[in-house]
Amino acid sequence: MGLTHSRHPKPNKPTDIPPQSFSHIQLQFLENLFKAEFKGKILQKGSGDYTGEITPWNLRCAPKPLAIVYPLNADEVATVVRIATKHGIPVQPRSGGHSFASYSLGGKDDALVVDLSKMNTVVVDQTTWRATIGGGTRLKKVTDELYNQGQRTMAHGICPQVGIGGHATVGGQGPLSRMYGLTLDHVVEMEVVLADGSITRVNEEINSDLFFALRGAGASFGIVTQFIFETHPVPEATTNYTFQLKYGTHEELATIFLQWQDFISSPAVSNDRAFNSLITITSNIILIQGSRLGSRDDFETSEIFVSMKKMFTVDIKTHELDWLGSIVNWATIAVESLAGSMNIPLYMKSLSVRQNKLLTPETVHAWFDYMHNNSPKDAVWVIIGDMQGGRISDFPNDSTAYSLRDCMYTLCAYSIGGVPYPDDALAYMNGMIHTISTNMPDGNFGVYPGYVDPLIPNTQWPTQYWGENYPRLLAIKKKYDPTNTFSNPQSVGADRRPPAKPAFQMKGSQPVLNV
């Protein structure tokens, strides 16, 4: 149960703001929120600490929530969700805050943000080796605590600031994904707060339909306050590799990219799930890196290593490390740590390339021709290709709401920083993806975003995100969240559902409860 105000060391109090700053419904909501039994911190729009807490990771998307709450436990989450539902206030959870579209801030103004950062414990059962992890835990703590409590691990990303809540309810890929699947494939049970304020457990036997929906579309259905994950023993050794390539022309860049695609799709690589690869392209240098589970000697005598040296004819640097050392040693972690800890203006487009529809040479050359001819002068851009093919495709498409299991790799293109072309940057990025998608010879190539893209039209994002699962998700949404409490501009049903009926209507100058 929640704690009363009399036990608060510093009671929550509403900030004195002119009433005209809020609608009557919002004022009623805030009044009830501050009266609630809630020990965690509450920040409303306009309060002293509010501005610093709503600065988004991606400065291009900056919604202003009505309030942010910092619950200490699931009961407090339930309390604020119940109040928000009563007043028709949209709710979104924030675990790490790394949403490309700032959906962790609601994705639009005047949402209630439930920040889970205080709910970040990690406990590994020493008998079952299952890990119970709070919904607000960051990946660095996940990595460290799994290792410290029994040298365990699971597949997840390497950016330390990402929160487990979004990661495990959308997908979650990383160096071990080709061996073990996505982060959401490790989830065996969840504790979730529903729109009516109830707290329930979900797994394959209990509320199995909701368990399906939460693994791939989580923020549309509830707030996961606790996860239980299967874990794996850490590898005894991991060998990281890295090498750089320089190019002078866009034709040379296209040739190198095609070499990388040929390499990762070759039988030697496709059949070795212990191996992964990441290509990072900047304006003049290409970095190819990755890892293979096992010793350095095993890697350097493998068919993959021989093939890689032959294809790229470069000196490949290798380092054998333990598991924690391997994670830290990934060269991209320096880039991702910097980007992850900074608030930056960012344009991003992504697509997933399917195993049976790899980019053709004609498509790749058209892509880099477009970049050469259209890239604004002094543009700051990065392209990352992250290999996924392998274990992920072995999971059935209907096991979770996640629908993109047959990908060979995901391409992400970033245009970063305060460059002098903000009005043109998005059109440039859209043109690049359009060039790729329309140059496939069968005319049947679908652009499947690897990450949330707030500018995909309503007619497209439901199937691009969830494929054939979308009608099933709509039915589950109606069952568990009929008032559309958990909503953002691209939540399940946002393409067709009218706004939730407000809890109050005005009669004269007085708000009256809608029954």
Phi, psi and omega per residue, in radians:
M1 nan 2.731 3.097
G2 -1.291 2.915 -3.119
L3 -1.794 2.586 -3.083
T4 -1.367 2.830 3.126
H5 -1.045 -0.518 -3.101
S6 -1.128 -0.286 -3.130
R7 -1.787 0.043 3.101
H8 -1.254 2.293 2.964
P9 -1.186 -0.609 3.086
K10 -2.397 1.611 -3.046
P11 -1.005 2.502 3.020
N12 -1.210 2.335 3.103
K13 -2.345 2.398 3.100
P14 -1.146 2.484 3.072
T15 -1.273 2.467 3.099
D16 -1.299 1.787 3.137
I17 -2.232 2.438 3.126
P18 -0.900 2.312 -3.110
P19 -0.942 -0.519 -3.103
Q20 -1.159 -0.198 3.089
S21 -1.232 -0.333 -3.077
F22 -2.236 2.716 2.991
S23 -1.321 2.938 3.113
H24 -1.066 -0.707 3.139
I25 -1.108 -0.748 3.141
Q26 -1.135 -0.694 3.099
L27 -1.104 -0.734 3.098
Q28 -1.095 -0.729 3.120
F29 -1.077 -0.858 -3.108
L30 -1.110 -0.678 3.119
E31 -1.069 -0.793 3.140
N32 -1.222 -0.574 3.116
L33 -1.115 -0.788 -3.114
F34 -1.291 -0.336 3.076
K35 -1.469 -0.235 -3.017
A36 -1.221 2.800 3.037
E37 -1.359 1.682 -2.998
F38 -2.611 2.032 -3.085
K39 -1.540 -0.461 -3.138
G40 -1.185 2.930 -3.100
K41 -1.300 2.554 3.041
I42 -2.200 2.260 3.038
L43 -2.120 2.180 3.070
Q44 -1.788 2.815 3.124
K45 -0.945 2.240 3.097
G46 1.650 -0.126 -3.139
S47 -1.315 2.951 -2.991
G48 -1.041 -0.745 -3.088
D49 -1.612 -0.012 -3.001
Y50 -1.072 -0.831 -3.023
T51 -1.029 -0.769 -3.139
G52 -1.151 -0.436 -3.089
E53 -1.554 -0.159 -3.122
I54 -1.922 0.110 3.100
T55 -1.178 2.046 -3.047
P56 -1.369 2.797 3.025
W57 -1.118 -0.799 3.079
N58 -1.687 1.862 -3.058
L59 -1.188 -0.194 3.077
R60 -1.242 -0.392 -3.098
C61 -2.129 1.862 -2.984
A62 -2.329 1.215 3.062
P63 -1.227 2.790 -3.131
K64 -2.050 1.804 -3.132
P65 -1.129 2.718 3.041
L66 -1.219 -0.672 3.128
A67 -2.790 2.739 3.030
I68 -2.184 2.294 3.094
V69 -2.076 2.645 -3.078
Y70 -2.188 1.328 -3.073
P71 -1.168 2.706 3.138
L72 -1.757 -0.246 -3.102
N73 -2.802 3.067 -3.084
A74 -1.138 -0.583 3.117
D75 -1.073 -0.691 3.125
E76 -1.227 -0.632 3.024
V77 -1.031 -0.788 -3.128
A78 -1.078 -0.680 -3.130
T79 -1.057 -0.862 -3.067
V80 -1.281 -0.575 3.100
V81 -1.146 -0.718 3.136
R82 -1.062 -0.735 3.135
I83 -1.177 -0.728 3.141
A84 -1.111 -0.733 3.125
T85 -1.081 -0.735 3.140
K86 -1.023 -0.616 -3.057
H87 -1.788 0.104 3.088
G88 1.229 0.511 3.129
I89 -1.626 2.184 3.129
P90 -1.156 2.566 -3.054
V91 -2.206 2.407 3.003
Q92 -2.457 2.442 3.096
P93 -1.462 2.692 3.016
R94 -2.233 2.081 3.132
S95 -1.797 -1.031 3.073
G96 -2.019 -0.368 3.121
G97 1.439 0.379 -3.072
H98 -1.768 0.484 3.087
S99 -1.209 2.230 3.115
F100 -1.066 -0.528 -3.106
A101 -1.817 0.193 -3.125
S102 1.016 0.609 3.056
Y103 -1.218 -0.349 3.052
S104 -1.271 -0.138 2.954
L105 -1.873 0.266 3.123
G106 1.768 -0.435 -3.126
G107 1.335 -0.156 3.109
K108 -2.739 2.849 -3.096
D109 -1.149 2.667 2.900
D110 1.264 0.523 2.988
A111 -1.602 2.880 2.949
L112 -1.671 2.144 3.102
V113 -1.748 2.183 3.092
V114 -1.794 1.761 -3.101
D115 -1.478 2.116 -3.027
L116 -1.699 0.253 -2.994
S117 -1.073 -0.417 3.113
K118 -1.399 -0.167 -3.104
M119 -1.860 1.378 -2.930
N120 -2.384 0.607 3.115
T121 -1.457 2.643 3.068
V122 -2.289 2.115 3.131
V123 -2.292 2.159 3.128
V124 -1.797 2.097 3.080
D125 -1.182 2.158 -3.029
Q126 -1.379 -0.042 3.076
T127 -1.811 -0.883 -3.108
T128 -1.551 -0.325 -3.059
W129 1.106 0.380 2.997
R130 -1.516 2.516 -3.088
A131 -1.912 2.253 3.022
T132 -1.732 2.090 -2.981
I133 -2.253 2.269 3.111
G134 -1.165 2.608 -3.025
G135 -1.156 -0.244 3.139
G136 -1.840 0.281 -3.083
T137 -1.366 2.377 3.076
R138 -1.476 2.730 -3.030
L139 -1.114 -0.554 3.105
K140 -1.057 -0.762 3.117
K141 -1.178 -0.657 3.074
V142 -1.006 -0.889 -3.132
T143 -1.027 -0.871 -3.062
D144 -1.140 -0.798 -3.065
E145 -1.249 -0.654 3.065
L146 -1.059 -0.698 3.131
Y147 -1.215 -0.791 -3.075
N148 -1.187 -0.475 -3.084
Q149 -1.767 0.676 3.050
G150 2.256 0.236 -3.133
Q151 0.903 0.997 3.129
R152 -1.975 2.898 3.093
T153 -2.773 3.085 2.997
M154 -2.741 2.952 -3.129
A155 -1.288 2.147 3.021
H156 -2.821 2.995 -3.082
G157 -1.278 3.034 -3.052
I158 -1.879 -0.043 3.107
C159 -1.362 1.984 -2.940
P160 -1.172 -0.400 -3.068
Q161 -1.512 -0.153 -3.127
V162 -1.172 2.462 3.121
G163 -1.548 2.549 -3.102
I164 -1.187 -0.453 -3.071
G165 -1.071 -0.891 3.091
G166 -1.253 -0.645 -3.091
H167 -1.045 -0.821 -3.032
A168 -1.530 -0.073 3.088
T169 -1.985 0.115 3.060
V170 -2.160 -0.704 -3.119
G171 3.113 -1.586 3.085
G172 1.599 1.590 3.123
Q173 -2.024 2.728 -3.116
G174 -2.940 -2.921 -3.045
P175 -1.027 -0.436 -3.108
L176 -1.732 0.106 -3.045
S177 -1.149 -0.581 -3.138
R178 -1.247 -0.353 3.100
M179 -1.577 -0.735 -2.942
Y180 -2.144 -0.076 -3.124
G181 1.713 -2.814 -3.138
L182 -1.545 2.941 3.058
T183 -1.004 -0.733 -3.100
L184 -1.161 -0.345 3.081
D185 -1.268 -0.244 3.127
H186 -1.603 -0.151 -3.084
V187 -1.321 2.197 3.088
V188 -1.938 -0.327 3.124
E189 -2.843 2.662 3.090
M190 -2.439 2.633 2.904
E191 -1.807 2.221 -3.026
V192 -2.376 2.452 3.036
V193 -1.666 2.205 -3.100
L194 -1.668 3.038 -3.034
A195 -1.098 -0.509 3.131
D196 -1.456 0.055 3.131
G197 1.525 0.042 3.095
S198 -1.367 2.669 3.113
I199 -1.991 2.181 -3.065
T200 -2.383 2.810 3.045
R201 -1.769 2.543 3.086
V202 -2.349 2.461 3.027
N203 -2.784 -2.868 -3.087
E204 -1.166 -0.397 -3.121
E205 -1.811 -0.607 -3.082
I206 -1.796 2.127 -3.120
N207 0.874 0.887 -3.029
S208 -1.105 -0.514 3.105
D209 -1.172 -0.708 3.095
L210 -1.215 -0.624 3.077
F211 -1.040 -0.744 3.066
F212 -1.031 -0.847 -3.039
A213 -1.192 -0.676 -3.102
L214 -1.140 -0.463 3.137
R215 -1.591 1.335 3.127
G216 2.429 -0.344 -3.138
A217 -2.575 0.687 -2.914
G218 -0.986 -0.811 -3.014
A219 -1.187 -0.146 3.098
S220 -1.503 -0.174 -2.937
F221 -2.190 -0.348 -3.117
G222 2.993 -3.016 3.090
I223 -2.044 2.005 3.135
V224 -1.429 2.008 -3.111
T225 -1.646 -0.290 -3.126
Q226 -2.723 2.417 3.075
F227 -2.035 2.616 2.896
I228 -2.094 2.162 -3.059
F229 -2.033 2.529 2.833
E230 -1.277 2.541 3.088
T231 -2.227 2.982 -3.128
H232 -2.269 2.695 3.013
P233 -1.101 2.506 3.102
V234 -1.185 2.610 3.066
P235 -1.063 2.505 3.102
E236 -1.104 -0.614 3.088
A237 -2.621 2.643 3.067
T238 -2.373 2.347 3.125
T239 -1.895 2.055 3.076
N240 -1.625 2.549 3.107
Y241 -2.311 2.712 3.100
T242 -2.786 2.545 2.985
F243 -2.744 2.742 -3.120
Q244 -2.020 2.614 3.064
L245 -2.291 2.453 3.076
K246 -1.897 2.620 3.093
Y247 -2.403 2.690 -3.123
G248 -1.896 -0.589 -3.096
T249 -2.165 2.853 3.114
H250 -1.210 -0.431 3.050
E251 -1.162 -0.697 3.093
E252 -1.142 -0.670 3.101
L253 -1.067 -0.790 3.121
A254 -1.056 -0.715 -3.139
T255 -1.112 -0.755 3.140
I256 -1.143 -0.735 3.136
F257 -1.078 -0.725 3.110
L258 -1.129 -0.617 3.055
Q259 -1.058 -0.774 3.132
W260 -1.102 -0.758 3.130
Q261 -1.101 -0.734 3.096
D262 -1.077 -0.683 -3.110
F263 -1.147 -0.887 -3.054
I264 -1.262 -0.339 3.113
S265 -1.654 0.010 3.131
S266 -1.225 2.684 -3.134
P267 -0.992 -0.658 -3.121
A268 -1.027 -0.702 -3.131
V269 -1.431 -0.783 -3.082
S270 -1.032 -0.594 -3.081
N271 -1.541 -0.084 -3.119
D272 -1.899 1.661 -3.050
R273 -1.334 -0.157 3.093
A274 -1.371 -0.133 -3.042
F275 -1.875 2.503 3.019
N276 -2.485 2.858 -3.067
S277 -2.572 2.536 3.128
L278 -2.403 2.243 3.073
I279 -1.940 2.266 3.111
T280 -2.118 2.125 -3.069
I281 -1.982 2.201 2.999
T282 -2.019 -2.933 -3.017
S283 -1.187 -0.308 -3.135
N284 -2.542 -0.099 -3.092
I285 -2.334 2.510 3.035
I286 -2.013 2.231 3.072
L287 -1.930 2.161 3.050
I288 -2.021 2.250 -3.075
Q289 -2.635 3.025 3.118
G290 2.885 -2.779 -3.125
S291 -2.687 2.861 3.028
R292 -2.442 2.286 3.112
L293 -1.160 2.331 -3.127
G294 2.144 -3.126 -3.057
S295 -1.359 2.864 3.098
R296 -1.124 -0.708 3.133
D297 -1.075 -0.763 3.132
D298 -1.077 -0.730 -3.119
F299 -1.163 -0.803 -3.040
E300 -1.283 -0.174 3.035
T301 -1.866 0.088 -3.093
S302 -1.422 2.803 3.093
E303 -1.093 -0.604 3.138
I304 -1.090 -0.810 -3.092
F305 -1.137 -0.761 3.121
V306 -1.063 -0.756 3.138
S307 -1.138 -0.694 -3.122
M308 -1.146 -0.770 3.134
K309 -1.130 -0.667 -3.128
K310 -1.200 -0.684 -3.061
M311 -1.296 -0.686 -3.014
F312 -1.836 -0.203 3.074
T313 0.776 0.960 3.119
V314 -2.359 2.909 3.017
D315 -1.415 2.089 -3.086
I316 -1.777 2.121 3.116
K317 -1.495 2.285 3.141
T318 -2.208 2.558 3.128
H319 -2.459 2.202 3.040
E320 -1.605 2.239 -3.049
L321 -2.457 2.833 2.948
D322 -1.311 3.122 -2.977
W323 -1.119 -0.856 -3.135
L324 -1.106 -0.698 3.100
G325 -1.097 -0.629 3.133
S326 -1.136 -0.751 3.138
I327 -1.092 -0.814 -3.112
V328 -1.153 -0.578 -3.024
N329 -1.336 -0.259 3.110
W330 -0.962 2.145 -3.067
A331 -1.054 -0.558 -3.109
T332 -1.218 -0.292 -3.099
I333 -1.124 -0.510 3.080
A334 -1.131 -0.747 3.118
V335 -1.186 -0.816 -3.071
E336 -1.223 -0.580 3.083
S337 -1.151 -0.730 3.122
L338 -1.121 -0.885 -3.135
A339 -1.143 -0.619 -3.100
G340 -1.238 -0.431 -3.091
S341 -1.757 -0.042 -3.135
M342 -1.940 2.606 3.005
N343 -1.632 2.036 -3.005
I344 -2.290 2.605 2.984
P345 -1.359 2.189 -2.940
L346 -2.428 2.260 2.895
Y347 -1.897 2.277 -3.088
M348 -2.427 2.360 2.987
K349 -2.270 2.576 -3.120
S350 -2.538 2.774 3.023
L351 -2.659 2.622 3.097
S352 -1.810 2.269 -3.101
V353 -1.718 2.102 -3.052
R354 -1.344 2.670 -3.089
Q355 -1.091 -0.583 -3.112
N356 -1.657 0.111 3.125
K357 -2.462 1.036 3.107
L358 -1.149 2.698 3.134
L359 -1.128 2.329 3.134
T360 -1.385 2.792 3.061
P361 -0.964 -0.695 3.138
E362 -1.095 -0.680 3.139
T363 -1.169 -0.786 -3.109
V364 -1.122 -0.745 3.122
H365 -1.153 -0.648 3.083
A366 -1.131 -0.662 3.122
W367 -1.057 -0.908 -3.084
F368 -1.329 -0.426 2.957
D369 -1.078 -0.781 3.128
Y370 -1.044 -0.814 -3.132
M371 -1.068 -0.738 -3.131
H372 -1.102 -0.681 -3.050
N373 -1.504 -0.335 -2.992
N374 -2.129 -0.203 -3.102
S375 -1.109 2.182 3.120
P376 -1.047 2.608 -3.138
K377 -1.049 2.431 3.133
D378 1.078 0.427 3.113
A379 -1.150 2.504 3.047
V380 -1.860 1.915 -3.100
W381 -2.440 2.669 3.117
V382 -2.415 2.403 3.041
I383 -2.098 2.253 3.139
I384 -2.132 2.247 3.020
G385 -1.961 2.055 -3.031
D386 -1.980 1.971 -3.100
M387 -1.186 2.350 3.118
Q388 -2.186 -0.401 -2.934
G389 -0.923 2.417 3.130
G390 2.364 -2.124 -2.994
R391 -0.999 -0.636 -3.102
I392 -0.968 -0.688 -3.071
S393 -1.256 -0.198 -3.127
D394 -1.394 -0.304 3.128
F395 -1.412 2.410 -3.137
P396 -1.116 2.514 -3.104
N397 -1.114 -0.399 -3.092
D398 -1.690 0.204 -3.131
S399 -1.390 -0.458 3.089
T400 -2.504 2.998 3.084
A401 -1.215 -0.356 3.082
Y402 -1.095 2.348 -2.961
S403 -2.095 -0.060 -3.021
L404 -1.880 1.281 -3.065
R405 -1.719 -0.131 -3.097
D406 -1.890 0.645 -3.139
C407 -1.542 2.457 2.977
M408 -1.481 -0.761 3.075
Y409 -2.756 2.821 3.068
T410 -1.986 2.318 3.069
L411 -1.756 2.301 3.044
C412 -2.195 2.244 3.109
A413 -2.045 2.220 -3.087
Y414 -2.036 2.413 2.909
S415 -2.077 1.989 -2.856
I416 -2.012 2.561 2.864
G417 1.570 -3.090 -3.078
G418 -1.507 0.919 3.121
V419 -1.239 2.734 -2.977
P420 -1.433 0.594 3.127
Y421 -2.462 0.794 -3.050
P422 -1.040 -0.588 -3.117
D423 -1.271 -0.420 -3.088
D424 -1.715 -0.273 -3.000
A425 -1.083 -0.772 -3.097
L426 -1.178 -0.705 3.094
A427 -1.077 -0.656 3.110
Y428 -1.119 -0.793 -3.131
M429 -1.161 -0.734 3.099
N430 -1.068 -0.698 3.130
G431 -1.114 -0.618 3.120
M432 -1.126 -0.836 3.127
I433 -1.136 -0.682 3.117
H434 -1.085 -0.707 3.122
T435 -1.075 -0.742 3.137
I436 -1.141 -0.847 -2.997
S437 -1.236 -0.478 -3.078
T438 -1.656 -0.037 -3.135
N439 -1.791 0.105 3.031
M440 -1.298 2.374 -2.969
P441 -1.137 -0.501 -3.097
D442 -1.442 -0.078 -3.141
G443 1.108 0.296 -3.001
N444 -2.144 0.235 -3.070
F445 -1.381 2.147 3.133
G446 -1.655 2.448 3.054
V447 -1.579 1.888 -3.118
Y448 -1.887 1.927 -3.050
P449 -1.143 2.376 3.051
G450 -1.436 -0.365 3.135
Y451 -2.344 2.864 3.132
V452 -1.050 2.332 3.107
D453 -2.237 1.907 -3.013
P454 -1.224 -0.171 -3.049
L455 -1.877 0.202 2.999
I456 -1.247 2.324 -3.107
P457 -1.055 2.690 3.129
N458 -0.997 -0.512 -3.116
T459 -1.298 -0.179 -3.023
Q460 -2.042 -0.697 -2.971
W461 -1.123 -0.556 -3.133
P462 -1.012 -0.804 -3.137
T463 -1.403 -0.492 3.095
Q464 -1.200 -0.589 3.102
Y465 -1.419 -0.773 -2.940
W466 -2.136 -0.007 3.039
G467 0.981 -2.375 -3.092
E468 -1.260 -0.151 3.129
N469 -1.339 -0.212 -2.973
Y470 -1.086 -0.787 3.100
P471 -1.023 -0.661 3.095
R472 -1.119 -0.703 3.112
L473 -1.129 -0.652 3.101
L474 -1.071 -0.701 3.128
A475 -1.175 -0.691 3.121
I476 -1.196 -0.646 3.087
K477 -1.043 -0.790 -3.124
K478 -1.075 -0.596 -3.103
K479 -1.291 -0.800 -2.973
Y480 -1.752 -0.359 -3.126
D481 -2.473 1.107 -3.077
P482 -1.146 -0.378 3.135
T483 -1.555 0.009 3.131
N484 1.025 0.718 3.125
T485 -1.124 -0.812 -3.095
F486 -1.554 1.670 -3.015
S487 -2.497 2.578 2.958
N488 -2.534 3.094 -3.062
P489 -1.058 -0.289 3.111
Q490 -2.282 0.561 3.045
S491 -1.388 2.872 -3.128
V492 -1.030 2.166 -3.129
G493 1.640 -0.168 -3.109
A494 -1.188 -0.299 3.132
D495 -1.392 -0.230 -3.056
R496 -2.459 -0.350 -3.043
R497 -1.422 2.285 3.046
P498 -1.180 2.805 3.124
P499 -0.986 2.597 3.119
A500 -1.029 2.479 3.115
K501 -1.108 2.248 -3.124
P502 -1.114 2.606 -3.117
A503 -1.214 -0.392 -3.091
F504 -2.230 2.678 2.926
Q505 -2.256 2.742 -3.087
M506 -1.607 2.276 2.973
K507 -2.156 1.861 -2.983
G508 1.197 -2.175 3.122
S509 -1.827 0.147 -3.055
Q510 -1.985 2.370 3.031
P511 -1.334 2.380 -3.125
V512 -2.163 2.368 -3.102
L513 -1.144 2.287 3.020
N514 -1.394 2.253 3.141
V515 -1.874 nan nan
